[in-house]
Amino acid sequence: MKNELTIPEAQKQVDEWIKTVGVRYFSELTNMAVLTEEVGELARIIARRYGDQSFKKSDEEYNLADEMADVLWVLICLANQTGVDLNEAFQKNMEKKTKRDSDRHKNNEKLQY
């Protein structure tokens, strides 16, 4: 059975790892650059797997799930070091989207089949 993890637990686990194995957090600016790099690696896989580009020999080492986890890891690092509670932020963001978009997507002709 898979180990289920809440967002607060993930934030705590990353923080503990950083402090025991990673020595310290990279600066926020460095982590922003790393996040951008990781999103680019994820985009590369998506473009080749679901888009029109083909894989190159060097692309074979990339794993979609692993790249998503890399993005999540760095995002959690940034949240931890800037004092953002991702659980609370996510819940507020869902409420905002639900209120703002309650009819927007239903009325979008581009989304109708």
N, C-alpha and C positions, 0 to 999 in steps of 0.2 A: 504494500500500500504506500502511496506517495505521502511524503511529509507535507501537510498543509501548512501554510505560513501566512499570517496576517501582515498587513502593511506595517504596523508598528513593530512587529517581530522582525521583519526584514530590515527595517531601519536600525533596530538595535543590533541585529546580527552583523550588519555591515560595519557599524560603529565599533563593535567589539573586535572584528577582524582587523580593521584599520589600526586600532590601538595596540593589538598584540602581534600581528604579522606584518602589517604594512607600515609600521613605525608611526606615520602621521598622514593626515590628509594632504593631497596635493593642494595648491592654491585654488581658489574658486575659478580663476581665469584659466589655469591649466586644465581643471576638470571640465570647464566649458569647451575647451578645444578638444579634449578627449571625447566628450559626448558627441561633438560634431563629427569626429572621426568615426566613432562607432555607428552613428546613424548613417554615415556614408557607406560603411561596410554592409549594413543591413540593406540599404537601398540598392547596392550592387547585386546582392542575391535576389532581391525582389525583381529588379529589372531583367535579370537573366532567367529566373524561374517562371515569372508570370508576364514578362514583357517580351519585346521583340529581339532583345540581344541574346546571343548564345554564350555559353560558358567557355572560358579559356581554361587551359590546363591549370593555371595558377589559381583559378576560382574554385577548384574542386575541394580545397581545404576548408572553405567556408561552410558553416552550419547555421541554418536559419534560426533555430531555437537558441543556439549559443550566442549569436549576434544580438538577438532580442534581449537575452539575459545581460549581455555586456552593456546595452543601452540602459536597462533598468538599474544595474549596479551603479553606473556613474550618476544617473539621475538621483538615486538614493544618497550617494555621497554628497552631491550638491545640496539636497534637502537637509541632510544632517548638519552640514557645516554652515548653512544659512538659517537654521532654526525653523525650517518648514516641517510641519506635521503633515505628511502626505496623506494620511488617512482622512484627516479633517479637510484638507484641501480638495481631495478627490470627491468627498461627499458633497461639499459646497459646489464644486464644479458640476456634478451630476444634477443637483437641484437647479443650478443656473441654466444648464442646457435644457432640462425638462421644461422649465417655465418658459424660456425664450423660444424653444423650438417645438412646442407642443403641437402646433398645426403646420409649421413651416415645411417639414419634409413630406407630410401627408399631402400637401397642396402643391408640391413640386412636380410638374408634369414630366420632368426629366427622369424621375424615379418611378414613374408608373409603368407597369408592364403591359 
